[in-house]
């Protein structure tokens, strides 16, 4: 019997949909036959059969076949019976079922919520950590399901202490063992987590990855901290009366034996740092003052968690630097984190570097006066860190360059920063993956230094070309290339070349002219991997901006390939590629003007559907489509104008969402150009045209301002017998106010 159940459970786990499909010769689906029998086994005297039957049914919560839907009450009653099962494996599965149900179909649990919450609260204290961990997942799932908070509110005074006690390190937690590891010991290959480079993206809402967590393995402690974080975001300051007395008591426990309680209290402060910020605000200065000495605590895990918690308050620390005391506090935090970056302990190094990177993003140009001491610390760490933490130093250096920008472009800073990076650059081979974070770091430095990077540019440029060439050969013939193909080398090199183009501007022209970059790039634009194409079109757009003349010989091929990305049938999957290709076409159009005319109609036919389905698509793609349509209209108005009535309304709606900048100016030049060629084409969308014009905060360009005035006055003269006033009356008062500056 157990063998048969085991086989069935494996089918349910691997291919559950097979049992929920019609089988020729069977009156009903197999799952309808199996479910009632599986429910019966919930009451088996054998723990192994109870576990296998419940595990099998749980696999169907996500799929929710009709058979489970109609027998839900029976399933729930079975769960309630098994809730106090003597076997911890079964209790764990009961918790998993409640968590999944609340994620997928919370309505089923609503009538039983009070009992389920009470049960989860009890099991969150289970002696078996795995059961407690599964129960702990419930709190985040509950908040994410957007169920009524009041059902959970009454349990908070009992739930918060349970979470806090579960946040204390277990004696056998692997982090405690790892924390003893000496920073001078080399990393083994298995210590290095896989890293992922995200391809370059041009637009307003690229997804940032949240690397707030300084930990790797999921366990009860981390799950409890995550639950506390989410609860603090839902209930805010309501949890403070329960939480703060426990945190304060734990922070004030003296002696080495209580270090884990002190550490958990610091973790708790960081976890609520976002959700309870209003309630904590009056005390934040004291909290930060209390945390700073903990950066020098004798226990490495207290030092590391203090780095993280301080980084959670970095916004506040920065807001306070306007007065002397706040400035001193910022300085103390900064110097404390820099000291910890040079900590002998690897775990503390990692936490300090990550916290410092967060602080850099908040502080931006405030770091400029301290650049020398920051660079000295970072480059000292660069010299002593092992491979794994070295990646985090690269990130901190790159983030610093992004934060301070051109302030970095001083010989005194470059003399500290560049020689160690260049030495490492020369030491790594073209097939060594440790070069990825260095390429990313150089990308940020090139963008920050601008033309100041030109003294380092040639060897960097040549090497990127060489790596891309080798990888393109390796893709076809790894033996003759001498390396295994890995597309990430190509993506990182394309992004660094784009960073060089952005930093050096037209200064990159001499490097491009002496290379075969154009042909390599066209090849990358046609690659089968979407992330390679995404970065290739980003570089194509940057080169179009700074040295279009070098794209010239293969211009029609580039335009053809770019246009194909816009009507890719699986646009949702390759959205970022379409986004960058769209942006690049617009950049090129502005530079080569009439030469884009052969593809104008094809481009329009691809962009219009994007604008017409704007609400279903990514905001950035819609904005880029509106801008590119405008740029193409600006350079070829006579081709675009005859078709404008088909897209005027959705185009104007998209334009009105874009913030004031140079790209929006170009788009409006196109809008004015086509209206002048075909004024009747916009008559049916005049209200939308007016709203688009009113979306400007201020048109800085005098000639564009005059063009817009001309368009409005043209329509006012054209629409006689009260038709213009009728159009104006359809506009909201704020829109009318904005239009008044054009004297209509």
Steps between C-alpha positions, in 0.01 A plus 500: 500500500777745595681430170186575299437822700860603454473453121172697492650783706789528252252529210309769692824686566653480151203497261185583702310620189506147353254375764276800435441429131245294307599138438329307217283222647474662847175669598679751721849645538746288706533769767123468574553131572818544704399796721233326715744211562784738588270676753431160662874449554511822706365275779746212446678371813828512302675838503669425165160456327355814662804691378490362143124553459505858632812582296326372185185710554707812579653482150156591359441823694666710228318320216169489692324232290120484523524182711694685771289814470172316565647291786680793666301475825597132535865590432495779761341269761778251424761773554344595836512133610868469398594837652623342825644184344780344705719479185683827435512425123119500494470822705743664259276402205191637680677836538610491135137437395371801697777721357422394142125536549541853632715584197274340237143497638483701823117502478492130601673578829306817584225322701772322705757784519493544878567129560766479228686805637481358854637167374783661300596705803531183712693308232733796448643391839525130397802313634579391145660798323379387158137500617547841663659633177207378288256663747699823496451532121129553577539858631660640185253304284207639704616860448570443129150353453359839611257338742337727758780609739259522795472118511874486572517814715371338821776234477790750467579523876558121496649469150771768523676340803499160324663652191758680715595185687530309170737768368766397753774289338461127562812346654556284191440779245764467230554879507652467849754252368563708184542814707817362653665475159815703460495766227845397375388146405448470122143426382421160352311488169187376679504812722432719197132559437398516134480862388267651243570804290188692401521634144496873432151651481390841368186622668311606805425181688771239476443251782756551775608193685459532875812366664397616845563159645855419604431130538486187289314207657132537591422399857267579791703804608490663156138407439403655837691821418328516158159449667575779749602727211172435314287532817667834575407618149136395549446603864766770531549646847228279651758226561743727689336479849544122492833492323711779649500387867633157390759658267614740772523220758704282261731786403579569863587138588864492598756222476630278224234232551224738386664617175243318283209684667678833447564412134133406443390832653721690253356288215147587620576874490619461140198289405253769618717786369270563208149417630526668843707800393241753628490356849879454511573844353517698828746240638705432187790721600531305829463166317777588252722627783442167678578295186829673407707342786355158409697525174804428721339222710716196579245265335529504118127430444407803712743710294349372173132544599576853629632589153175377341270672752684832465460475121123463550504845668725661238222731370451643849875531563535701178197721570658613826834626365368855469589567867829447684389204713348317201813566296721352772274197522520447122879526525511246784285252306707549186832451680355206697394324178841571339672343805279192464578476128854422619376252766701174512172303488353412156138517615551849645685615185202391290243671722705821525557525124130443424395752767752751366364457144147577634637806680678615181173494303333721762795733561598562133698826472524531882782245470714726278688674789598156638596336173866459587446313826217290349717399203793417730280262701335342194832445320654360819208252514554432130855393584410269789159347417454146372309432174144494632509830689710660227181506290332712765792747502463538123133576559584757770756669267248502212226639724743769626575603141126518422442703818773766468527514118747755366637580849705182462686652205798634701857369462531450878199262500585324173852426630345307791220335302631399160842328543364206710202457263725505193739251664207265564375558143838390364517201733164345397470297180231562235318184607511560878152570638652717773534765228119558494475717814814688389337575161189628683717711729687654204162577336399717799845665517499580124156662529604699810835623362361591157787617280727457804494127426662550158851434639387145594261442212705342223612174673150460651331550162739263317457229759119516485517461121739207538277324758187542285688365196630196690154424639336525158753244370450282811126491435564323169828321575617493865806291409655755263399787734671324790216595739146384577227736380338712771270780382553697821847601376337657193227674702746650752735620223214657299386683814852624574535625140166681543635652824809616306279653228296680766810618690731592209228630267641571155845426649429130439496563124871436440476164682188393306648602164804276548300193605249255357245590771231581241498145358528335843212713626271417208572133567405550870178681399397177324605264782248239613546595869273790598741644762778524236258681264383727784855619572585516128213741427595711803852536353354558151296793640802644683717479186220652292512795739876559504642368168222404254740533207660166593167316483437643153632223274252251651228743599212330319590163656506649852166671445348184356612287797388764753155529343455121511536514881192723524256254351651186652203267563614433857549864591417440867799267532734730308358826626836648603646424156206673329540791742870553422453445124218756497713756687797436266292556184396840640859596588616404150211680325596832661858462372456360146163671439367431147704181473250317720221568249498145349396349836273776633170332410616164636606666826163679531310177436691342791475794741130576461378165645729559801345843561146365452555226762695722738320391817603135448865578432809613681504876567850547362422330168193723457702816577781401265247418227337844533842670489628297204178561306552873566864491391415314179214747437741791556748379235242367249175692566367462145514116530339487846236775464254320266457222761475709816126477559544125570722556803471864607288436808711218650824681405393822676389301807843334521685830447306661783644240743865581422701733725660814354835424335688517169336182369153646563609817315598291195166317509305828507704636210370198308146560622509864383660401168227250405220732614638773268503254207154358573301716747172319433664169610496616864157667504326198647758480781533868580404460867779238539746726317417783743548269800837387363613862461373579852712214640811719464619661819698742285627481140855628529573507127384831353450366147290207624293735718434710187408189298246394762353855505469488122318165509247619762439832326464318167219287642336800666479673159392184324214423744245777457136545610564396861671170416825608675313608815318168499835320492630717788190430710579126483830560685547491879582840661869410577554412131343829390726689745807334354394590144458866593879550479467447123254791476202302369 
